[in-house]
């Protein structure tokens, strides 16, 4: 990765300026703006078609299940084929599925099975897109400024997510949800066109392997052969699941029963989003030497929202907790991406990313499905304290792994043969994606 040699704003010095990085960031912002609005629109489309909360859940599950099923295959495919082509093909699938979804909603013809099939196709597209995107992002930067690039990318994504949700909500209030879905389809088309111009000449040609299953086994060996890697993947299989249960199931219930309705919970979630922006901005400046030690210590605060809901804290206290959590998760996220970029061979990045994603999402459906029965069995407060305790326990367990405590940032991380742009192109591209 290269950086602009100067910048008028001290806080934004040395922003990543490579052509690929600029295209990836711009495309990710566009799709994030569309997708975060479309998620809200899909729920309202189900309700306006006569569905209930259970139907909304079915449509959401129809997106998640294919994502889990196809993630590992998507990672292997992205390491066998040019990643930008996989990304463009996934964007094309998402464009078609969202365009058809929008048309059915606008014409009043959408039925529940239509919506489940079309959101399922979106999930398949994401399963192939995600690992390819993360591998492409990591191969687009090099040198000691990689962490700054990842922080800038994540900050852009979080800003677009907040803006997309706000824009989607405003559009739904003013027009049919189908138009929001149509905007999302258009966003996928534009982003796919941008990604088609990615330059992959610096990436070594793929050497034919022993087949898809052999590639999956090779990726698995890469994961289990690195204690720091499999330990954190296992940790987050629990952390993401219990955070999902606490925030998707218990949070709205506590807000309804204890905090005065949905608005306070919306404020709290907005504070989390602002915290992620602050955390990404922090990581553009801070480079902890022990990458995973700093990142893992910042997972402990993820227990705070569950504990805050268990009390429950007043709205102001809950918003403060969510802000701190947002900052903390970005410290971990940037540290984690930097560790993967530094330690994993370029040709295996997408496979390893797929196992990472799979570990993070595989237990979420089980946790959210079990949240209701657990509340009935032990009570809501005890269930929330249990969520907080699980996060603390698994994170403490990960700190017991020596490689997690000792993995250090190298002064010179692996380089990719990215052509260095001129000062003029760096200045132009620096203003312009991971999981998005």
TAMOBEL-V963770 format. One record per backbone hydrogen bond with DSSP energy under -1.0 kcal/mol. CO is the residue of the C=O (numbers start at 1). NH is the residue of the N-H. Records with the same first field share a line. If there is no record, write none. Layout:
BEGIN
CO: NH  NH
END
This chain:
BEGIN
2: 17
9: 12
10: 13
15: 4
18: 22
19: 23
20: 24
21: 25
22: 26
23: 27
24: 28
25: 29
26: 30
27: 31
28: 32
29: 33
30: 34
31: 35
32: 36
34: 38
35: 39
37: 41
38: 42
39: 43
40: 44
41: 45
42: 46
43: 47
44: 48
45: 49
46: 51
47: 50
52: 56
53: 57
54: 58
55: 59
56: 60
57: 61
58: 62
60: 64
61: 65
63: 67
64: 68
65: 69
66: 70
67: 71
70: 74
71: 75
72: 76
73: 77
74: 78
75: 79
77: 81
82: 86
83: 87
84: 88
85: 89
86: 90
87: 91
88: 92
89: 93
90: 94
91: 95
92: 96
93: 97
94: 98
95: 99
96: 100
97: 101
98: 102
99: 103
100: 104
101: 105
102: 106
103: 107
104: 109  110
111: 115
112: 116
113: 117
114: 118
115: 119
116: 120
117: 121
118: 122
119: 123
120: 124
121: 125
122: 126
123: 127
124: 128
125: 129
126: 130
128: 132
129: 133
130: 134
131: 135
132: 136
133: 137
134: 138
135: 139
143: 146
145: 149
146: 150
147: 151
148: 152
149: 153
150: 154
151: 155
152: 156
153: 157
154: 158
155: 159
156: 160
157: 161
158: 162
159: 163
160: 164
161: 165
162: 166
163: 167
164: 168
165: 169
166: 170
167: 171
168: 172
169: 173
171: 175
176: 179
177: 181
178: 182
179: 183
180: 184
181: 185
182: 186
183: 187
184: 188
185: 189
186: 190
187: 191
188: 192
189: 193
190: 194
191: 195
192: 196
194: 197
195: 198
200: 203
211: 215
212: 216
213: 217
214: 218
215: 219
216: 220
217: 221
218: 222
219: 223
220: 224
221: 225
223: 226
226: 229  230
227: 231
228: 232
229: 233
230: 234
231: 235
232: 236
233: 237
234: 238
235: 239
236: 240
238: 242
239: 243
240: 244
241: 245
242: 246
243: 247
244: 248
245: 249  250
246: 251
249: 253
250: 254
251: 255
252: 256
253: 257
254: 258  259
255: 261
262: 266
263: 267
264: 268
265: 269
266: 270
267: 271
268: 272
269: 273
270: 274
271: 275
272: 276
273: 277
274: 278
275: 279
276: 280
277: 281
278: 282
279: 283
282: 285  286
289: 291  409
290: 294
291: 295
292: 296
293: 297
294: 298
296: 299
299: 302
300: 303
301: 304
303: 307
304: 308
305: 309
306: 310
307: 311
308: 313
314: 318
315: 319
316: 320
317: 321
318: 322
319: 323
320: 324
321: 325
322: 326
323: 327
324: 328
325: 329
326: 330
327: 331
328: 332
329: 333
330: 334
331: 335
332: 336
333: 337
334: 338
335: 339
336: 340
337: 341
338: 342
339: 343
340: 344
345: 348
346: 349
348: 352
349: 353
350: 354
351: 355
352: 356
353: 357
354: 358
355: 359
356: 360
357: 361
358: 362
361: 364
363: 367
364: 368
365: 369
366: 370
367: 371
370: 374
371: 375
372: 376
373: 377
374: 378
375: 379
379: 383
380: 384
381: 385
382: 386
383: 387
384: 388
385: 389
386: 390
387: 391
388: 392
389: 393
390: 394
391: 395
392: 396
393: 397
394: 398
395: 399
398: 401
401: 405
402: 406
403: 407
416: 418
422: 426
423: 427
424: 428
425: 429
426: 430
429: 432
END
